[in-house]
Amino acid sequence: MADRNQQYGDPEDNFNDIAGLWTAYSNMWTNFGAHDAVDVAVMMILVKIARLKTSPSVEDHWTDIAGYAACGYQAALSQENPSE
């Protein structure tokens, strides 16, 4: 656990950072079911952004952000063009 804490910081601090980012993005939603895949992709990107605060040189964060962005983009296209 010490290695993980070194890389990402204390879990509670990281979760507080994530909560702050999610709150800013969601404006205090009460029903996540009312939102969509694009919102989930954005929120997962925000998880990685919170981790970058503690460990900006961890390649995994950057790779995951790119992956979530690609998935979010595909979801957005699907919403705009449901028949495709």
C-alpha positions, 0 to 999 in steps of 0.5 A: 500500500505504501507504493500506491500511496507514494504514487497516488497520495493518501486515498482519502485526499485523492477521493476528496479531490475527485469529489470536488471535481465531480461536484463541479462537473455535475453541479450536485446531481442526485440521479446518475441514472439520468445522465449518459455515457458521455458524462461517465467518460468525463467523470472518469477523466476527472478521476485521472486528473485528480491523480495527476495532481499527486503523480503527473509523471505516471504514464497510465494516467495520460493513457487512460485519459486518452482512452476515456476521451476516445470512448466519450467522443464515440458515445457523443457521436452515437447520441447525435447519430443514433442510427449509426 
